[in-house]
Amino acid sequence: MIKSAHCVTERPDQAVFQMHAHENYEIFCFLSGDASYAVEGTCYRLRPGDLMLIRKKESHHLILHGDGRYERLIVNFDLPFLREIPSGSKLLEMFDDRPLGAYNHYSAALFPDHRWTYLVQKICTVAEPHRKLAFLMALLGELAEPFEAVRAGEFKYEPDSVAAMVQYINNHLTEDLSLAVLSSQFYLSKAHLNRIFKRTTGSTVWNYIITKRLLQARELLNGGMPPAAVCACCGFRDYTTFFRAYKKQFGISPKSQQNREL
């Protein structure tokens, strides 16, 4: 499945661009504006022609630095067949083979011939699914080599305190992640911890945790696990809380989600 869009916002409002995560891969091409992009607590300054690569369930949001015209190309995709063909997983390494929030940014300076932007534009403009797929496969092939350069580049990924919190939360989703626990773990007051987390990620700590737990729950439901077991596996204390949060997030009950997939 491939979805694409060419979006233009003449007077962007920061309130519209909230932290979110989804269950497919995303290629984001920045065309114009004054902004940065935050991914799992890591902030990247954007220049026209830059690409951002976002993997499944990786939280991200735009940070505006001005209210001028904001233009971008967005490609969302999930190609399960890549896992089943020789070297197919190699085309997804730049998404999956890295820490959360690390090496997401591909500078336009890496491709002065604008080849990557051209391919993203073609994905967004052609209508036929087979042509979209052809251009996407070409783009993934083009990005596979620069990934090594990005990963081994001058600017090494060094997690700061918020990125360390993000990693800790994702590694302990089923455990107690109250502010009291996190403040003790990172030697910060609850108020200061929540303040710097929201400033960097665009989300409160609790909303971030709930979003990640619900994405994990949806994956388990789609895999056939009973809703009650999913509730327990994803760190929810009771089924009523899980049911309400799930329906609010996805517009469907956990049981209906599972029946849809079966």
VENFENTA-V115576 format. One record per backbone hydrogen bond with DSSP energy under -0.5 kcal/mol. CO is the residue of the C=O (numbers start at 1). NH is the residue of the N-H. Records with the same first field share a line. If there is no record, write none. Layout:
CO->NH + NH
This chain:
1->78
3->76
5->7 + 74
7->72
9->12 + 70
13->16 + 17
14->17
16->18
20->60
22->57
25->77
26->28 + 54
27->29 + 75
28->30 + 52
29->31 + 73
30->49
32->71
34->65 + 66
35->46
36->63
37->44
38->61
39->42
42->39
44->37
47->50
50->30
51->106
52->28 + 54
54->26
55->58
57->59
59->40
60->20
61->38
62->64
63->36
68->12
69->71
70->9
71->31 + 32
72->7
73->29
74->5
75->27
76->3
77->25
79->82
80->83
81->84
82->85
85->88
87->90 + 91
88->91
89->92
90->93
92->95 + 96
93->97
96->98
99->102
104->53
105->107
106->51
107->110
108->111
111->114
114->118
115->119
116->120
117->121
118->122
119->123
120->124
121->125
122->126
128->131 + 132
129->133
130->134
131->135
132->136
133->137
134->138
135->139
136->140
137->141
138->142
139->143
140->144
141->145
142->146
143->147
144->148
145->148 + 149
146->150
147->151
148->152
150->153
154->156
156->158
160->164
161->165
162->166
163->167
164->168
165->169
166->170
167->171
168->172
169->172
172->175
175->177
178->182
179->183
180->184
181->185
182->186
183->187 + 188
189->193
190->194
191->195
192->196
193->197
194->198
195->199
196->200
197->201
198->202
202->19
204->208
205->209
206->210
207->211
208->212
209->213
210->214
211->215
212->216
213->217
214->218
215->219
216->220
217->221
218->222
219->223
220->225
221->224
226->230
227->231
228->232
229->233
230->234
231->236
232->235
238->242
239->243
240->244
241->245
242->246
243->247
244->248
245->249
246->250
247->251
253->257
254->258
255->259
256->260
257->261
258->262
